[in-house]
Structure formats: structure tokens, C-alpha cells
Amino acid sequence: MCLCTRPSTNVLCRVCGYITVGRIRRSCPQHSTTLYLMDLEQCPRCRTYSFMMQEFSTDEAK
């Protein structure tokens, strides 16, 4: 399955609690050389790496 066209979601940093809209950077098995510059590799606030971040939809927050 291609990860390149997945929709934006809410992204939560589990270290500092920062929430933003976007996607966590993940490598697509079909397009391994494709890089989306707006995907998050680190938290914009505390700079922790993506393994400490979590994507969630607004339905999950309720």
C-alpha cells in the first residue's frame, strides 16, 4: 500500500504535548526515494524525533 497519498491528520508530540495538523514522515515501500517536505520528522517545538509522535483523527480525541 502506498503511504504517499495518505491524508493529513492531527499530530501529537508525546513529550511536550504539542499538537499540529500534518503527517509524520514515513518511508513508502513503493516510492522509497520520494520525500514530502511538509511531513514532520521532528516536533516543531521540542525537536524530539518522530517515534515519540502520534497521528490521530479528531474522532479519536473525543
N, CA, C and O atoms as a Maestro MAE file, in Angstrom:
{
 s_m_m2io_version
 :::
 2.0.0
}

f_m_ct {
 s_m_title
 :::
 protein
 m_atom[248] {
  # First column is atom index #
  i_m_mmod_type
  r_m_x_coord
  r_m_y_coord
  r_m_z_coord
  i_m_residue_number
  s_m_chain_name
  s_m_pdb_residue_name
  s_m_pdb_atom_name
  i_m_atomic_number
  :::
  1 25 0.836 -1.187 0.000 1 A "MET " " N  " 7
  2 3 0.000 0.000 0.000 1 A "MET " " CA " 6
  3 2 0.882 1.252 0.000 1 A "MET " " C  " 6
  4 15 1.882 1.314 0.715 1 A "MET " " O  " 8
  5 25 0.513 2.218 -0.784 2 A "CYS " " N  " 7
  6 3 1.284 3.451 -0.911 2 A "CYS " " CA " 6
  7 2 0.925 4.423 0.215 2 A "CYS " " C  " 6
  8 15 -0.249 4.723 0.434 2 A "CYS " " O  " 8
  9 25 1.938 4.908 0.922 3 A "LEU " " N  " 7
  10 3 1.730 5.862 2.012 3 A "LEU " " CA " 6
  11 2 1.775 7.314 1.541 3 A "LEU " " C  " 6
  12 15 1.484 8.224 2.316 3 A "LEU " " O  " 8
  13 25 2.133 7.534 0.293 4 A "CYS " " N  " 7
  14 3 2.351 8.892 -0.206 4 A "CYS " " CA " 6
  15 2 1.090 9.751 -0.209 4 A "CYS " " C  " 6
  16 15 1.173 10.961 -0.003 4 A "CYS " " O  " 8
  17 25 -0.056 9.156 -0.436 5 A "THR " " N  " 7
  18 3 -1.283 9.942 -0.584 5 A "THR " " CA " 6
  19 2 -2.175 9.909 0.650 5 A "THR " " C  " 6
  20 15 -3.355 10.247 0.564 5 A "THR " " O  " 8
  21 25 -1.637 9.512 1.782 6 A "ARG " " N  " 7
  22 3 -2.477 9.480 2.977 6 A "ARG " " CA " 6
  23 2 -2.829 10.915 3.396 6 A "ARG " " C  " 6
  24 15 -2.047 11.837 3.167 6 A "ARG " " O  " 8
  25 25 -3.995 11.101 4.003 7 A "PRO " " N  " 7
  26 3 -4.442 12.460 4.342 7 A "PRO " " CA " 6
  27 2 -3.719 13.020 5.566 7 A "PRO " " C  " 6
  28 15 -3.119 12.281 6.347 7 A "PRO " " O  " 8
  29 25 -3.790 14.327 5.712 8 A "SER " " N  " 7
  30 3 -3.257 14.974 6.913 8 A "SER " " CA " 6
  31 2 -4.148 14.639 8.101 8 A "SER " " C  " 6
  32 15 -5.361 14.486 7.959 8 A "SER " " O  " 8
  33 25 -3.540 14.530 9.259 9 A "THR " " N  " 7
  34 3 -4.273 14.262 10.497 9 A "THR " " CA " 6
  35 2 -3.742 15.202 11.570 9 A "THR " " C  " 6
  36 15 -2.922 16.075 11.284 9 A "THR " " O  " 8
  37 25 -4.196 15.030 12.776 10 A "ASN " " N  " 7
  38 3 -3.610 15.743 13.906 10 A "ASN " " CA " 6
  39 2 -2.389 14.959 14.356 10 A "ASN " " C  " 6
  40 15 -2.402 13.728 14.372 10 A "ASN " " O  " 8
  41 25 -1.340 15.671 14.718 11 A "VAL " " N  " 7
  42 3 -0.108 15.035 15.177 11 A "VAL " " CA " 6
  43 2 0.181 15.535 16.584 11 A "VAL " " C  " 6
  44 15 0.225 16.740 16.830 11 A "VAL " " O  " 8
  45 25 0.375 14.603 17.499 12 A "LEU " " N  " 7
  46 3 0.637 14.912 18.899 12 A "LEU " " CA " 6
  47 2 2.057 14.508 19.261 12 A "LEU " " C  " 6
  48 15 2.476 13.383 18.986 12 A "LEU " " O  " 8
  49 25 2.795 15.421 19.875 13 A "CYS " " N  " 7
  50 3 4.097 15.079 20.440 13 A "CYS " " CA " 6
  51 2 3.849 14.546 21.844 13 A "CYS " " C  " 6
  52 15 3.268 15.238 22.680 13 A "CYS " " O  " 8
  53 25 4.284 13.324 22.104 14 A "ARG " " N  " 7
  54 3 4.052 12.713 23.409 14 A "ARG " " CA " 6
  55 2 5.050 13.181 24.460 14 A "ARG " " C  " 6
  56 15 4.955 12.780 25.620 14 A "ARG " " O  " 8
  57 25 6.001 14.019 24.076 15 A "VAL " " N  " 7
  58 3 6.961 14.556 25.037 15 A "VAL " " CA " 6
  59 2 6.474 15.891 25.597 15 A "VAL " " C  " 6
  60 15 6.374 16.059 26.812 15 A "VAL " " O  " 8
  61 25 6.168 16.846 24.705 16 A "CYS " " N  " 7
  62 3 5.806 18.190 25.174 16 A "CYS " " CA " 6
  63 2 4.320 18.508 25.036 16 A "CYS " " C  " 6
  64 15 3.871 19.538 25.537 16 A "CYS " " O  " 8
  65 25 3.541 17.643 24.364 17 A "GLY " " N  " 7
  66 3 2.110 17.862 24.235 17 A "GLY " " CA " 6
  67 2 1.701 18.756 23.080 17 A "GLY " " C  " 6
  68 15 0.527 19.105 22.956 17 A "GLY " " O  " 8
  69 25 2.645 19.133 22.234 18 A "TYR " " N  " 7
  70 3 2.348 19.995 21.087 18 A "TYR " " CA " 6
  71 2 1.462 19.253 20.098 18 A "TYR " " C  " 6
  72 15 1.721 18.091 19.785 18 A "TYR " " O  " 8
  73 25 0.416 19.916 19.600 19 A "ILE " " N  " 7
  74 3 -0.490 19.330 18.613 19 A "ILE " " CA " 6
  75 2 -0.493 20.213 17.378 19 A "ILE " " C  " 6
  76 15 -0.590 21.436 17.481 19 A "ILE " " O  " 8
  77 25 -0.387 19.593 16.210 20 A "THR " " N  " 7
  78 3 -0.435 20.316 14.944 20 A "THR " " CA " 6
  79 2 -1.133 19.447 13.910 20 A "THR " " C  " 6
  80 15 -1.365 18.261 14.142 20 A "THR " " O  " 8
  81 25 -1.463 20.033 12.782 21 A "VAL " " N  " 7
  82 3 -2.074 19.290 11.682 21 A "VAL " " CA " 6
  83 2 -0.980 18.950 10.684 21 A "VAL " " C  " 6
  84 15 -0.175 19.808 10.322 21 A "VAL " " O  " 8
  85 25 -0.950 17.716 10.247 22 A "GLY " " N  " 7
  86 3 0.056 17.294 9.277 22 A "GLY " " CA " 6
  87 2 0.168 15.784 9.238 22 A "GLY " " C  " 6
  88 15 -0.787 15.062 9.525 22 A "GLY " " O  " 8
  89 25 1.353 15.321 8.877 23 A "ARG " " N  " 7
  90 3 1.630 13.885 8.823 23 A "ARG " " CA " 6
  91 2 3.026 13.644 9.375 23 A "ARG " " C  " 6
  92 15 3.910 14.492 9.254 23 A "ARG " " O  " 8
  93 25 3.211 12.492 9.975 24 A "ILE " " N  " 7
  94 3 4.540 12.080 10.406 24 A "ILE " " CA " 6
  95 2 5.237 11.465 9.201 24 A "ILE " " C  " 6
  96 15 4.632 10.686 8.465 24 A "ILE " " O  " 8
  97 25 6.487 11.806 8.996 25 A "ARG " " N  " 7
  98 3 7.233 11.288 7.849 25 A "ARG " " CA " 6
  99 2 7.426 9.789 7.984 25 A "ARG " " C  " 6
  100 15 7.951 9.300 8.984 25 A "ARG " " O  " 8
  101 25 6.993 9.072 6.964 26 A "ARG " " N  " 7
  102 3 7.166 7.622 6.894 26 A "ARG " " CA " 6
  103 2 7.678 7.271 5.511 26 A "ARG " " C  " 6
  104 15 7.353 7.943 4.532 26 A "ARG " " O  " 8
  105 25 8.465 6.236 5.430 27 A "SER " " N  " 7
  106 3 9.013 5.799 4.154 27 A "SER " " CA " 6
  107 2 8.009 4.900 3.447 27 A "SER " " C  " 6
  108 15 7.499 3.945 4.033 27 A "SER " " O  " 8
  109 25 7.730 5.208 2.196 28 A "CYS " " N  " 7
  110 3 6.793 4.420 1.396 28 A "CYS " " CA " 6
  111 2 7.546 3.251 0.764 28 A "CYS " " C  " 6
  112 15 8.583 3.464 0.136 28 A "CYS " " O  " 8
  113 25 7.053 2.030 0.913 29 A "PRO " " N  " 7
  114 3 7.742 0.883 0.322 29 A "PRO " " CA " 6
  115 2 7.764 0.917 -1.212 29 A "PRO " " C  " 6
  116 15 8.684 0.378 -1.827 29 A "PRO " " O  " 8
  117 25 6.765 1.542 -1.826 30 A "GLN " " N  " 7
  118 3 6.706 1.598 -3.284 30 A "GLN " " CA " 6
  119 2 7.522 2.750 -3.862 30 A "GLN " " C  " 6
  120 15 8.006 2.662 -4.990 30 A "GLN " " O  " 8
  121 25 7.676 3.823 -3.101 31 A "HIS " " N  " 7
  122 3 8.383 5.016 -3.581 31 A "HIS " " CA " 6
  123 2 9.443 5.414 -2.551 31 A "HIS " " C  " 6
  124 15 9.327 6.462 -1.915 31 A "HIS " " O  " 8
  125 25 10.439 4.610 -2.391 32 A "SER " " N  " 7
  126 3 11.415 4.799 -1.311 32 A "SER " " CA " 6
  127 2 12.254 6.070 -1.453 32 A "SER " " C  " 6
  128 15 12.840 6.527 -0.471 32 A "SER " " O  " 8
  129 25 12.323 6.643 -2.645 33 A "THR " " N  " 7
  130 3 13.119 7.860 -2.827 33 A "THR " " CA " 6
  131 2 12.273 9.133 -2.787 33 A "THR " " C  " 6
  132 15 12.811 10.235 -2.898 33 A "THR " " O  " 8
  133 25 10.959 8.994 -2.630 34 A "THR " " N  " 7
  134 3 10.074 10.158 -2.575 34 A "THR " " CA " 6
  135 2 10.072 10.732 -1.170 34 A "THR " " C  " 6
  136 15 9.971 10.000 -0.185 34 A "THR " " O  " 8
  137 25 10.186 12.064 -1.087 35 A "LEU " " N  " 7
  138 3 10.237 12.746 0.198 35 A "LEU " " CA " 6
  139 2 9.264 13.914 0.164 35 A "LEU " " C  " 6
  140 15 9.345 14.759 -0.727 35 A "LEU " " O  " 8
  141 25 8.351 13.973 1.117 36 A "TYR " " N  " 7
  142 3 7.402 15.078 1.222 36 A "TYR " " CA " 6
  143 2 7.926 16.046 2.273 36 A "TYR " " C  " 6
  144 15 8.020 15.704 3.452 36 A "TYR " " O  " 8
  145 25 8.262 17.240 1.845 37 A "LEU " " N  " 7
  146 3 8.953 18.191 2.707 37 A "LEU " " CA " 6
  147 2 8.105 18.693 3.872 37 A "LEU " " C  " 6
  148 15 8.652 19.112 4.892 37 A "LEU " " O  " 8
  149 25 6.794 18.656 3.739 38 A "MET " " N  " 7
  150 3 5.932 19.137 4.818 38 A "MET " " CA " 6
  151 2 5.619 18.059 5.857 38 A "MET " " C  " 6
  152 15 5.001 18.357 6.880 38 A "MET " " O  " 8
  153 25 6.030 16.821 5.615 39 A "ASP " " N  " 7
  154 3 5.852 15.768 6.617 39 A "ASP " " CA " 6
  155 2 6.806 16.026 7.780 39 A "ASP " " C  " 6
  156 15 7.931 16.483 7.581 39 A "ASP " " O  " 8
  157 25 6.353 15.732 8.979 40 A "LEU " " N  " 7
  158 3 7.133 16.026 10.181 40 A "LEU " " CA " 6
  159 2 8.106 14.896 10.503 40 A "LEU " " C  " 6
  160 15 7.721 13.730 10.589 40 A "LEU " " O  " 8
  161 25 9.346 15.254 10.676 41 A "GLU " " N  " 7
  162 3 10.367 14.305 11.113 41 A "GLU " " CA " 6
  163 2 10.687 14.512 12.590 41 A "GLU " " C  " 6
  164 15 11.134 13.593 13.276 41 A "GLU " " O  " 8
  165 25 10.449 15.738 13.070 42 A "GLN " " N  " 7
  166 3 10.672 16.093 14.467 42 A "GLN " " CA " 6
  167 2 9.549 17.008 14.929 42 A "GLN " " C  " 6
  168 15 8.877 17.641 14.115 42 A "GLN " " O  " 8
  169 25 9.351 17.073 16.228 43 A "CYS " " N  " 7
  170 3 8.385 18.009 16.797 43 A "CYS " " CA " 6
  171 2 8.883 19.433 16.562 43 A "CYS " " C  " 6
  172 15 10.042 19.727 16.856 43 A "CYS " " O  " 8
  173 25 8.040 20.323 16.040 44 A "PRO " " N  " 7
  174 3 8.468 21.706 15.818 44 A "PRO " " CA " 6
  175 2 8.822 22.449 17.105 44 A "PRO " " C  " 6
  176 15 9.601 23.402 17.069 44 A "PRO " " O  " 8
  177 25 8.269 22.034 18.228 45 A "ARG " " N  " 7
  178 3 8.524 22.740 19.484 45 A "ARG " " CA " 6
  179 2 9.753 22.209 20.219 45 A "ARG " " C  " 6
  180 15 10.670 22.974 20.515 45 A "ARG " " O  " 8
  181 25 9.784 20.910 20.517 46 A "CYS " " N  " 7
  182 3 10.868 20.381 21.364 46 A "CYS " " CA " 6
  183 2 11.913 19.574 20.595 46 A "CYS " " C  " 6
  184 15 12.906 19.136 21.177 46 A "CYS " " O  " 8
  185 25 11.701 19.377 19.306 47 A "ARG " " N  " 7
  186 3 12.653 18.695 18.411 47 A "ARG " " CA " 6
  187 2 12.861 17.216 18.716 47 A "ARG " " C  " 6
  188 15 13.873 16.643 18.313 47 A "ARG " " O  " 8
  189 25 11.926 16.592 19.418 48 A "THR " " N  " 7
  190 3 12.030 15.153 19.614 48 A "THR " " CA " 6
  191 2 11.722 14.453 18.291 48 A "THR " " C  " 6
  192 15 11.051 15.028 17.434 48 A "THR " " O  " 8
  193 25 12.190 13.251 18.119 49 A "TYR " " N  " 7
  194 3 12.045 12.548 16.849 49 A "TYR " " CA " 6
  195 2 10.660 11.929 16.687 49 A "TYR " " C  " 6
  196 15 9.894 11.829 17.645 49 A "TYR " " O  " 8
  197 25 10.355 11.520 15.472 50 A "SER " " N  " 7
  198 3 9.001 11.105 15.108 50 A "SER " " CA " 6
  199 2 8.508 9.866 15.853 50 A "SER " " C  " 6
  200 15 7.297 9.666 15.952 50 A "SER " " O  " 8
  201 25 9.401 9.030 16.381 51 A "PHE " " N  " 7
  202 3 8.920 7.849 17.101 51 A "PHE " " CA " 6
  203 2 8.220 8.236 18.409 51 A "PHE " " C  " 6
  204 15 7.531 7.409 19.007 51 A "PHE " " O  " 8
  205 25 8.391 9.482 18.854 52 A "MET " " N  " 7
  206 3 7.697 9.968 20.050 52 A "MET " " CA " 6
  207 2 6.476 10.817 19.687 52 A "MET " " C  " 6
  208 15 5.929 11.520 20.537 52 A "MET " " O  " 8
  209 25 6.055 10.747 18.424 53 A "MET " " N  " 7
  210 3 4.886 11.491 17.967 53 A "MET " " CA " 6
  211 2 3.810 10.508 17.532 53 A "MET " " C  " 6
  212 15 4.100 9.363 17.184 53 A "MET " " O  " 8
  213 25 2.571 10.967 17.556 54 A "GLN " " N  " 7
  214 3 1.449 10.089 17.245 54 A "GLN " " CA " 6
  215 2 0.452 10.834 16.371 54 A "GLN " " C  " 6
  216 15 0.115 11.985 16.650 54 A "GLN " " O  " 8
  217 25 -0.021 10.180 15.315 55 A "GLU " " N  " 7
  218 3 -1.080 10.733 14.477 55 A "GLU " " CA " 6
  219 2 -2.421 10.294 15.043 55 A "GLU " " C  " 6
  220 15 -2.575 9.152 15.475 55 A "GLU " " O  " 8
  221 25 -3.399 11.209 15.040 56 A "PHE " " N  " 7
  222 3 -4.743 10.837 15.464 56 A "PHE " " CA " 6
  223 2 -5.758 11.718 14.756 56 A "PHE " " C  " 6
  224 15 -5.464 12.855 14.389 56 A "PHE " " O  " 8
  225 25 -6.950 11.182 14.568 57 A "SER " " N  " 7
  226 3 -8.026 11.954 13.955 57 A "SER " " CA " 6
  227 2 -8.808 12.667 15.048 57 A "SER " " C  " 6
  228 15 -8.646 12.357 16.229 57 A "SER " " O  " 8
  229 25 -9.643 13.607 14.671 58 A "THR " " N  " 7
  230 3 -10.432 14.336 15.665 58 A "THR " " CA " 6
  231 2 -11.442 13.416 16.340 58 A "THR " " C  " 6
  232 15 -11.860 13.688 17.466 58 A "THR " " O  " 8
  233 25 -11.843 12.336 15.680 59 A "ASP " " N  " 7
  234 3 -12.768 11.378 16.290 59 A "ASP " " CA " 6
  235 2 -12.125 10.659 17.468 59 A "ASP " " C  " 6
  236 15 -12.803 10.342 18.445 59 A "ASP " " O  " 8
  237 25 -10.818 10.399 17.387 60 A "GLU " " N  " 7
  238 3 -10.116 9.704 18.465 60 A "GLU " " CA " 6
  239 2 -9.916 10.590 19.680 60 A "GLU " " C  " 6
  240 15 -9.751 10.083 20.789 60 A "GLU " " O  " 8
  241 25 -9.928 11.904 19.495 61 A "ALA " " N  " 7
  242 3 -9.686 12.831 20.602 61 A "ALA " " CA " 6
  243 2 -10.896 12.950 21.524 61 A "ALA " " C  " 6
  244 15 -10.759 13.401 22.662 61 A "ALA " " O  " 8
  245 25 -12.068 12.557 21.056 62 A "LYS " " N  " 7
  246 3 -13.297 12.690 21.859 62 A "LYS " " CA " 6
  247 2 -13.436 11.572 22.857 62 A "LYS " " C  " 6
  248 15 -14.409 11.533 23.609 62 A "LYS " " O  " 8
  :::
 }
 m_bond[247] {
  # First column is bond index #
  i_m_from
  i_m_to
  i_m_order
  :::
  1 1 2 1
  2 2 3 1
  3 3 4 2
  4 3 5 1
  5 5 6 1
  6 6 7 1
  7 7 8 2
  8 7 9 1
  9 9 10 1
  10 10 11 1
  11 11 12 2
  12 11 13 1
  13 13 14 1
  14 14 15 1
  15 15 16 2
  16 15 17 1
  17 17 18 1
  18 18 19 1
  19 19 20 2
  20 19 21 1
  21 21 22 1
  22 22 23 1
  23 23 24 2
  24 23 25 1
  25 25 26 1
  26 26 27 1
  27 27 28 2
  28 27 29 1
  29 29 30 1
  30 30 31 1
  31 31 32 2
  32 31 33 1
  33 33 34 1
  34 34 35 1
  35 35 36 2
  36 35 37 1
  37 37 38 1
  38 38 39 1
  39 39 40 2
  40 39 41 1
  41 41 42 1
  42 42 43 1
  43 43 44 2
  44 43 45 1
  45 45 46 1
  46 46 47 1
  47 47 48 2
  48 47 49 1
  49 49 50 1
  50 50 51 1
  51 51 52 2
  52 51 53 1
  53 53 54 1
  54 54 55 1
  55 55 56 2
  56 55 57 1
  57 57 58 1
  58 58 59 1
  59 59 60 2
  60 59 61 1
  61 61 62 1
  62 62 63 1
  63 63 64 2
  64 63 65 1
  65 65 66 1
  66 66 67 1
  67 67 68 2
  68 67 69 1
  69 69 70 1
  70 70 71 1
  71 71 72 2
  72 71 73 1
  73 73 74 1
  74 74 75 1
  75 75 76 2
  76 75 77 1
  77 77 78 1
  78 78 79 1
  79 79 80 2
  80 79 81 1
  81 81 82 1
  82 82 83 1
  83 83 84 2
  84 83 85 1
  85 85 86 1
  86 86 87 1
  87 87 88 2
  88 87 89 1
  89 89 90 1
  90 90 91 1
  91 91 92 2
  92 91 93 1
  93 93 94 1
  94 94 95 1
  95 95 96 2
  96 95 97 1
  97 97 98 1
  98 98 99 1
  99 99 100 2
  100 99 101 1
  101 101 102 1
  102 102 103 1
  103 103 104 2
  104 103 105 1
  105 105 106 1
  106 106 107 1
  107 107 108 2
  108 107 109 1
  109 109 110 1
  110 110 111 1
  111 111 112 2
  112 111 113 1
  113 113 114 1
  114 114 115 1
  115 115 116 2
  116 115 117 1
  117 117 118 1
  118 118 119 1
  119 119 120 2
  120 119 121 1
  121 121 122 1
  122 122 123 1
  123 123 124 2
  124 123 125 1
  125 125 126 1
  126 126 127 1
  127 127 128 2
  128 127 129 1
  129 129 130 1
  130 130 131 1
  131 131 132 2
  132 131 133 1
  133 133 134 1
  134 134 135 1
  135 135 136 2
  136 135 137 1
  137 137 138 1
  138 138 139 1
  139 139 140 2
  140 139 141 1
  141 141 142 1
  142 142 143 1
  143 143 144 2
  144 143 145 1
  145 145 146 1
  146 146 147 1
  147 147 148 2
  148 147 149 1
  149 149 150 1
  150 150 151 1
  151 151 152 2
  152 151 153 1
  153 153 154 1
  154 154 155 1
  155 155 156 2
  156 155 157 1
  157 157 158 1
  158 158 159 1
  159 159 160 2
  160 159 161 1
  161 161 162 1
  162 162 163 1
  163 163 164 2
  164 163 165 1
  165 165 166 1
  166 166 167 1
  167 167 168 2
  168 167 169 1
  169 169 170 1
  170 170 171 1
  171 171 172 2
  172 171 173 1
  173 173 174 1
  174 174 175 1
  175 175 176 2
  176 175 177 1
  177 177 178 1
  178 178 179 1
  179 179 180 2
  180 179 181 1
  181 181 182 1
  182 182 183 1
  183 183 184 2
  184 183 185 1
  185 185 186 1
  186 186 187 1
  187 187 188 2
  188 187 189 1
  189 189 190 1
  190 190 191 1
  191 191 192 2
  192 191 193 1
  193 193 194 1
  194 194 195 1
  195 195 196 2
  196 195 197 1
  197 197 198 1
  198 198 199 1
  199 199 200 2
  200 199 201 1
  201 201 202 1
  202 202 203 1
  203 203 204 2
  204 203 205 1
  205 205 206 1
  206 206 207 1
  207 207 208 2
  208 207 209 1
  209 209 210 1
  210 210 211 1
  211 211 212 2
  212 211 213 1
  213 213 214 1
  214 214 215 1
  215 215 216 2
  216 215 217 1
  217 217 218 1
  218 218 219 1
  219 219 220 2
  220 219 221 1
  221 221 222 1
  222 222 223 1
  223 223 224 2
  224 223 225 1
  225 225 226 1
  226 226 227 1
  227 227 228 2
  228 227 229 1
  229 229 230 1
  230 230 231 1
  231 231 232 2
  232 231 233 1
  233 233 234 1
  234 234 235 1
  235 235 236 2
  236 235 237 1
  237 237 238 1
  238 238 239 1
  239 239 240 2
  240 239 241 1
  241 241 242 1
  242 242 243 1
  243 243 244 2
  244 243 245 1
  245 245 246 1
  246 246 247 1
  247 247 248 2
  :::
 }
}
